Structure formats: C-alpha cells, structure tokens
C-alpha cells in the first residue's frame, strides 16, 4: 500500500507540528521554503524540502495522490500559492485529495464582544483581514469548481513550546500588556491546531470552515498574571492602549472585540481539546520547560 503524501506550502511553526504527527503516522511529507537556509530546517523535521520556486519538482509531486496544506501568509494582497501554482492544481485536480488553508479569526472583524461562529457573516475592517477573507473565497471557489475538498481553518492567537509568555518571561524579556482586563481574546495551542488539521484530513469533509480556538477567551492581563504567578515573578507592566510601548500592530488588535466559538469542531469533527484553556496550556508548558 502506497504511503499517503502531503505537500505543505509554508513550513512554519504550526506546520512543523502537523508534520511531526504525519511522520509518526507513516506519511510522506514534502514542504516548501523560499530560501535554501529554510530547506535545512525542513529536513531536520524529517520532511523532504523543496524550494517554493522549483516548479518542475513541485509539478512532479502532483503526479500522484496528494494532500495539500497552505500555511503561507498573504503577500501584496494575494495568496502566493494561488498566484504561482493554481494552474498546476487545476491541471492535476484528479490527484488532489484535500486542501487545507490556515486563515485567521480576524476575518470576523469587530462584533462588540459577542460570540461568533462559522455561520457569522465576516465583516473585517483591517486590510490584512480583508485579504484573508478574499483568499478564503478563492480557495472555496476552486474547490467547488474542481470537486476538491477544501477546509478553511480560522486560527486564533497561536502559542506553544518556544512561543508563549512562559518562554518569554524565562528569557528575561521585558513584557508589557495593555491594561484592559475586560477585553477578551481567543487563543489556541499549536498541538490542538495540528491535531484538528490531521482529523479534518482524515474525514475529508467537503468545503467547510472551522474555527480553531480553545474554550476560554481571556484578556491579555489574565494570561500575563497567570504566567507570572506560575513562575513566581512580579506582575508584568500594564500600560494604556495609547502608550508608546505598544506597537501599531499590537494596538490594532484592540480595535476589535469578539469571542470565537469552537463548538463546530467538537460536534462535526468530534475533537476533544488537549488544551481547552490558556491556564491548562501554560501549566503544561511550565512542566515541559522546567529544568531538572
């Protein structure tokens, strides 16, 4: 029996966790990088590296049954994968078993703190969020026109090993948070994203969207206070939104308020979160990073 195969476009932090799962399940994992230096990193993760610009090699991979994950962020208002390889996907559509696209919950825009689900009509105001929604539609249209199962994963704020407040505080980073304890944000542990993606790949539900987020929206203040408490450190500095210590990018996140529901993942995919809240995730990270 031939191995199942996946081509991951954009081998970033989250995709590397999915690759680890697939390697353990016996899949053949191919992954792209834009620079030769990235290829060595991909190879260390037991995936076969390919330059994103290597059209001949990528087209050859499409000559057998293939799953695709696109985790490349937009560039100049477009999806780099669609811009460069939509022709190959269309021509080789009979071999494409499934496509996943990593999007973001920011496509919902501002909902005044109310809950949103996959049925909520997106109303993004930020340019980057409008671009994401546009790319989502391109993928959905491609799937419908070519009978390819397309899954859109709208991800909340990602954290995990090496990318959490626990790690940053342990490195002595000077953490500053906006003092808005009543403004809630969603988060999700990277392992849950990888697990959900793998489950969706197995089920191959046709043309569907999933919010990938944990159960407990929380303020940045709550998360920071929990992290410092776990590490027995003094509280981090809290400033106003207008502070010069807050970047324009960080400030833009506070222009929108919503709570994102994950009920569909639980009901349609039957997924049970390994890290259902930020406190469970931070405690796990503390244990795993504690030096013996």
C-alpha positions in Angstrom: 0.0 0.0 0.0 1.4 3.4 -1.0 2.1 6.0 1.7 -0.2 8.9 1.9 1.5 12.1 0.8 1.2 15.8 1.7 2.8 18.9 0.3 3.0 21.7 2.9 3.4 25.2 1.4 5.0 27.4 4.0 6.7 25.3 6.6 6.3 27.5 9.7 5.8 26.9 13.4 2.4 25.3 13.2 3.0 23.3 10.1 6.1 21.7 11.7 3.8 20.2 14.4 1.5 18.7 11.8 4.5 17.3 10.0 5.5 15.5 13.2 2.1 13.9 13.5 2.1 12.8 9.9 5.6 11.3 10.2 4.5 9.2 13.1 1.5 8.0 11.0 3.8 7.0 8.2 3.0 9.7 5.7 5.4 11.1 3.1 5.8 14.8 3.9 7.1 17.4 1.4 7.4 21.0 2.4 8.4 24.2 0.7 10.8 27.0 1.7 11.7 30.2 -0.1 15.3 30.2 0.8 17.9 27.5 0.8 18.6 28.1 4.5 15.0 27.1 5.3 15.4 23.8 3.5 17.9 22.5 6.1 15.3 23.3 8.8 12.7 21.3 6.9 15.0 18.4 6.5 15.7 18.3 10.3 11.9 17.9 10.8 12.0 14.7 8.6 10.3 16.3 5.7 11.5 16.5 2.1 12.4 20.1 1.4 11.6 21.8 -1.9 12.3 25.4 -3.0 9.0 27.2 -3.5 10.3 28.4 -6.8 11.1 24.9 -8.1 8.1 24.5 -10.4 9.4 21.3 -12.1 9.8 19.4 -8.8 6.5 20.6 -7.4 4.6 19.7 -10.6 6.2 16.2 -10.4 4.9 15.7 -6.9 1.4 16.4 -8.2 1.6 13.2 -10.4 0.3 11.0 -7.6 -2.5 11.3 -5.0 -1.7 14.3 -2.8 -3.0 16.3 0.2 -2.1 20.0 0.3 -1.8 22.4 3.3 -1.3 26.1 2.6 0.1 28.0 5.6 1.7 30.8 3.6 0.6 34.3 4.7 -0.7 36.7 2.1 1.8 38.8 0.1 0.9 42.1 -1.5 -2.8 41.3 -1.1 -2.6 37.9 -2.7 -2.0 34.3 -1.9 1.5 33.4 -3.2 0.4 29.7 -3.7 -2.6 30.6 -5.8 -0.6 33.2 -7.7 2.1 30.7 -8.7 0.6 27.2 -8.7 -3.2 27.5 -9.3 -2.7 26.2 -12.8 -1.0 23.0 -11.6 -3.7 22.4 -9.0 -6.3 22.8 -11.8 -4.5 20.6 -14.3 -3.8 17.9 -11.7 -7.0 18.1 -9.8 -7.8 14.4 -10.1 -4.8 13.8 -7.8 -5.6 16.4 -5.2 -7.4 14.6 -2.4 -7.8 17.5 0.0 -6.6 21.1 0.6 -6.4 22.9 3.9 -5.8 26.7 4.3 -4.7 28.4 7.5 -6.6 31.6 7.8 -7.5 33.7 10.9 -10.4 34.5 13.2 -9.7 38.2 12.5 -11.9 37.8 9.3 -14.9 38.2 11.6 -13.9 41.8 12.4 -15.5 43.6 15.3 -18.5 42.0 17.0 -18.7 44.2 20.1 -17.6 41.3 22.3 -20.3 38.9 21.2 -19.8 35.3 20.3 -19.1 34.4 16.7 -19.5 31.0 14.9 -18.7 29.8 11.4 -22.2 31.0 10.4 -21.4 34.6 11.5 -21.1 36.8 8.4 -17.5 38.1 8.4 -17.1 41.9 8.4 -13.4 42.7 8.5 -12.2 46.2 8.6 -8.4 45.7 8.8 -6.8 45.4 5.4 -4.9 42.2 6.3 -8.2 40.6 7.4 -10.0 41.6 4.2 -7.2 39.9 2.3 -7.6 36.7 4.3 -11.3 36.6 3.6 -10.7 37.2 -0.1 -8.2 34.3 -0.3 -10.6 32.1 1.6 -13.2 32.7 -1.1 -10.7 31.9 -3.9 -10.0 28.5 -2.3 -13.6 27.8 -1.7 -14.5 28.6 -5.4 -11.5 26.5 -6.6 -12.8 23.5 -4.5 -16.4 23.8 -5.8 -15.3 24.2 -9.4 -12.9 21.3 -9.3 -14.6 18.9 -6.8 -11.7 19.2 -4.4 -12.4 19.0 -0.6 -11.3 22.4 0.8 -11.1 23.1 4.6 -10.6 26.6 5.9 -9.1 26.8 9.4 -9.6 30.1 11.1 -6.9 30.2 13.8 -6.9 32.2 16.9 -3.8 33.5 18.6 -1.2 30.7 18.5 1.0 29.7 21.4 3.0 26.6 22.3 6.5 25.4 23.1 9.0 28.2 22.5 6.2 30.7 21.8 4.5 31.6 25.0 4.7 34.1 27.9 6.3 31.3 29.9 9.2 31.2 27.4 9.5 35.0 27.1 9.5 35.6 30.8 12.1 32.9 31.4 14.3 34.6 28.8 14.0 37.8 30.8 12.1 39.6 28.2 10.5 42.9 29.3 6.8 42.1 28.9 4.2 44.9 28.6 0.5 44.4 28.3 -2.4 46.7 27.7 -4.4 47.3 30.9 -7.8 46.2 29.5 -8.9 43.3 31.8 -12.4 43.2 30.3 -11.4 42.9 26.6 -11.2 39.2 25.8 -9.2 37.4 23.1 -9.1 33.8 21.9 -6.1 31.6 21.8 -5.2 28.1 20.7 -2.3 25.7 21.5 -0.3 24.7 18.5 -0.7 21.0 19.2 -4.5 21.4 19.1 -4.2 23.0 15.7 -2.1 20.2 14.3 -4.5 17.6 15.8 -7.6 19.3 14.3 -5.9 19.6 10.9 -5.0 15.9 10.9 -8.5 14.9 11.9 -10.0 17.0 9.2 -7.7 15.5 6.6 -8.8 12.0 7.6 -12.5 12.9 7.4 -12.1 15.0 4.2 -15.3 16.9 4.8 -16.1 18.8 1.6 -15.8 22.6 1.6 -16.1 23.5 5.2 -14.8 26.1 7.6 -13.6 25.5 11.2 -12.8 28.0 14.0 -9.7 26.6 15.7 -9.7 28.1 19.1 -9.9 26.9 22.7 -12.8 27.1 25.1 -11.9 30.2 27.2 -11.5 33.7 25.7 -9.4 35.7 28.1 -7.7 39.1 28.5 -4.0 39.7 28.0 -3.9 40.7 31.6 -5.3 37.4 32.8 -2.8 35.4 30.7 0.1 37.6 31.9 -0.9 37.3 35.5 -1.2 33.6 35.3 2.2 33.2 33.7 4.0 35.4 36.3 2.2 33.5 39.1 3.3 30.2 37.7 6.9 31.4 37.6 6.8 33.2 40.9 7.7 36.5 39.2 6.4 40.0 39.9 3.4 41.2 37.7 4.3 42.5 34.3 4.0 46.2 33.5 0.5 47.3 32.4 0.0 50.4 30.3 -2.7 52.2 28.5 -3.5 51.5 24.8 -2.1 54.9 23.9 1.4 54.1 25.4 4.4 54.4 23.2 5.4 50.9 24.4 2.6 49.4 22.4 3.3 48.8 18.7 0.8 49.8 16.0 0.3 46.2 15.1 -0.5 45.2 18.7 -2.7 48.3 19.0 -4.8 47.2 16.0 -5.9 44.0 17.8 -7.7 46.1 20.3 -9.9 47.7 17.7 -12.0 44.6 17.5 -13.8 42.6 20.2 -15.3 39.1 19.8 -15.4 35.7 21.4 -15.0 32.8 19.0 -16.9 29.6 19.4 -15.3 26.2 18.8 -18.5 24.1 19.1 -18.4 23.0 15.4 -15.0 21.3 15.8 -16.4 19.3 18.7 -19.7 18.4 17.0 -18.7 17.9 13.4 -15.1 16.6 13.9 -15.7 15.1 17.3 -12.5 16.7 18.6 -11.7 17.0 22.3 -9.2 19.7 23.0 -5.9 18.7 24.7 -5.5 22.3 26.0 -9.1 23.7 26.4 -7.9 26.9 28.1 -4.8 29.1 28.4 -4.2 28.1 32.0 -4.1 24.4 31.1 -1.7 25.2 28.3 0.6 27.4 30.3 0.8 24.9 33.2 1.8 22.2 30.7 4.4 24.4 29.1 5.8 25.2 32.6 6.2 21.5 33.3 7.8 20.7 30.0 10.3 23.6 30.1 11.3 23.2 33.8 14.9 22.3 34.0 15.7 19.3 36.1 
